[in-house]
Amino acid sequence: MAALKEAAKAVKAAAGVEVMVFSSMEAQVGEFISVTNYDSLADFEEKGSKVLASPAYQAAVKKFEGLAVPGASRDHLLRQV
């Protein structure tokens, strides 16, 4: 959780995007979901580029090495209706 919070803080600092982190109450132990909101796909791409260029974000993500199960992550792009 400390690495997740550090990554979320780095995203906020780099792009002004709030990252909400949730943990599962019924599925795999240690499973988490992060949720962010963007105005458009263009906004997602612009802010994503800022995040990926952030040394603080890169340092935080490096801490996930060895913690993630290969093939277990899933990305979803959703739109509010």
Beta strands, then each sheet from edge to edge (+ up, - down):
strand 1: 20-23
strand 2: 32-35
sheet 1: 1+ 2-
end
